[in-house]
């Protein structure tokens, strides 16, 4: 079984910064893409950013130029540096690990973290 544990959420003022981390644990052989999604109250979950195993990032238009995604393959960890935060960024942020292969090798599966709250407010 694979677990994703997020950390780093909290309350921040508009214009501030936060860094989210998500560590995957378990008998992991490899992880394809990792990413962050968010869900605000009354809205659907939406993509924030993803990064491939080869470190190619992809961002939602709403966060381009403000957020940076990174990963450490050796630690099975993905990070999200969030700068110039706005009230519209308030949401629960979820970590995603795509096509995870575990030992003994079997079919790849996707996993989600439990979410971490980010609140941007003065």
C-alpha positions, 0 to 999 in steps of 0.5 A, a space after each residue: 500500500 502506498 501513502 501520500 502525506 502532505 504538509 505545509 498548508 496554513 493561513 497566509 496573507 495575500 501576497 505571501 508564500 507557502 511551500 507544500 510537500 508531499 511524500 509518498 511511502 511504501 514499497 515503491 518501485 517507480 512513480 510516473 507523474 506527480 502533481 497537485 490539485 485543489 478544491 475550493 468550497 462549492 467547486 470541482 477539483 482542479 489541476 494546479 501543476 504536474 511534473 513528470 518523472 523527467 522533471 517536465 512541469 505543467 501548470 494551470 494558467 491561473 498559477 503560471 508565474 506564481 507557483 513552481 513544482 519540483 520533485 525529488 525522485 530519490 525521496 518520492 517527494 513532490 513540492 509546490 512553491 506558491 508565491 504571490 498568493 491570492 484569496 482565490 488560491 484558498 482551497 484544499 490542496 491534494 497531492 497525486 501520484 500517477 501510475 505508481 508501481 510497487 514491489 512486487 511489480 504489478 499493474 500501476 495505480 494512482 494515489 491521492 493524499 488526504 489534502 492540506 488546507 491553504 487559506 489566503 486571507 488578511 
